[in-house]
Structures are given as structure tokens and as C-alpha cells.
Amino acid sequence: MPRQKQNKVKLTLSIDKNILERAKRKIPNMSAFLEIKLLEFLELRNNRSEPRPGFEPGTFALPRQRSAS
């Protein structure tokens, strides 16, 4: 059964061409996948109101990125 397009907006993203091609082979519906992953991320952020003592907050960097320090 197809999902209804309720409250949907078009979105333009820039992504590495090679990553996109690899992902397309494994993820048949990229829009639905991204929507689910964004909801998971938001839920994680809502449930983590205070960082645990002794731990630095997590970062969301790509594997090749390094901090400026």
C-alpha cells in the first residue's frame, strides 16, 4: 500500500556522488530512509537532555574530518 504524501516538502541535498551510488544499491527508497533516520536522531537528542558525567558530548563528523585543534 503506497504511503500518502502528507505534509511533505521537496528537499535538495548535496552528497558525494560515489556515496549516493553505493547507497542507491542498498536503499530502495532514499526519502523514506532519510525521514526515518532523522526521526531516530531527533528522538535520541530528546532523550539525552544532560550528558553523562565523565563523557564528552558526541560529534557528528565524517570519518575523514578532523578537529581544528
QUIGIVEN-V549634 format. One record per residue. N is the residue number from 1. RES is the residue in one small letter. PSI is psi in degrees with one decimal (NA if undefined). BURIAL is I if it has 16 or more other C-alpha atoms within 10 Angstrom, else O. Layout:
BEGIN
n = {N	N}
res = {RES	RES}
psi = {PSI	PSI}
burial = {BURIAL	BURIAL}
END
This chain:
BEGIN
n = {1	2	3	4	5	6	7	8	9	10	11	12	13	14	15	16	17	18	19	20	21	22	23	24	25	26	27	28	29	30	31	32	33	34	35	36	37	38	39	40	41	42	43	44	45	46	47	48	49	50	51	52	53	54	55	56	57	58	59	60	61	62	63	64	65	66	67	68	69}
res = {m	p	r	q	k	q	n	k	v	k	l	t	l	s	i	d	k	n	i	l	e	r	a	k	r	k	i	p	n	m	s	a	f	l	e	i	k	l	l	e	f	l	e	l	r	n	n	r	s	e	p	r	p	g	f	e	p	g	t	f	a	l	p	r	q	r	s	a	s}
psi = {123.6	143.8	146.6	147.2	75.1	129.0	36.7	147.2	151.7	145.6	135.4	125.3	154.6	130.4	150.0	131.6	-41.8	-40.0	-43.3	-43.9	-42.0	-42.8	-39.0	-30.5	-24.1	-20.5	104.2	-32.0	90.5	-37.5	-46.9	-40.8	-48.1	-40.3	-44.8	-45.1	-36.6	-40.7	-42.2	-45.1	-46.2	-39.0	-42.6	-44.0	-37.6	-36.2	-10.5	69.8	-34.5	137.2	149.4	141.7	139.1	-2.3	139.7	150.4	146.3	154.7	157.4	70.5	153.9	155.4	-31.7	-7.8	146.6	154.5	162.8	-5.6	NA}
burial = {O	O	O	O	O	O	O	O	O	O	O	O	O	O	O	O	O	O	O	O	O	O	O	O	O	O	O	O	O	O	O	O	O	O	O	O	O	O	O	O	O	O	O	O	O	O	O	O	O	O	O	O	O	O	O	O	O	O	O	O	O	O	O	O	O	O	O	O	O}
END
